[in-house]
Every structure is written in C-alpha cells, then in structure tokens.
Amino acid sequence: MDKVKSVKLNSANVKYDNSVDTERVYDIEANANLNENKVVSMDGGVVRLEGVQKASFNMYGNHQQNINYNNVEDVKDKCAILMAIDAFIGDVEAAVEVSPLNI
C-alpha cells in the first residue's frame, strides 16, 4: 500500500546537448536549471569544435551570460560562438516548452 505520491516537479537540473542537430558547427552542452518547466539558468556550458574546447558559458536570469573563450582570438569566431550559444539556449528553452518534464 502506497503512503505517499509525487505531486509536481518543482525544479530540476538537466544536461542538454546538441548532438542531434545534424547542421551544428559546434558541439555544445550545458546543465539547464528548470523551475516549473521553465529554464531559469544554465551552468557548466561547454562549446567544442572538432573535440577542442573553444568556450565555456553560464546563463542567468534574463539571458545574462558569462562566456570565457579559450584561445579564440578572431572576432568573427567569437561572434560565431556567441551566436551558437544563443541558438542553443533558445533550442533548450523551446524543447522544455514542447516536452515538459513530468514525474
């Protein structure tokens, strides 16, 4: 006989990556912190190109980001990485909205 039941998923930390994106240039992964099935922040983000880490990132609140580039000097490359990170964050948010986590 059950004595308790789960009622609602309040928060979770879920690792996402873009390995299923066949058009990706960079391999990106990050831990998304979810609250009531909305992305509230991301941490531990990593961007790789051909297995070499090019950047790490975190995202807080209203898409405020901290990005650390690793041996990336060309401004065009930095912009491409930034755009890839922004797209990844948007893709994770869309995935959470379309397929919310359930207990």
Summary of the structure (lengths in Angstrom):
residues: 103
radius of gyration: 15.9
end to end distance: 19.5
largest distance: 63.5
contacts: 254
relative contact order: 0.20
helix: 23%
strand: 41%
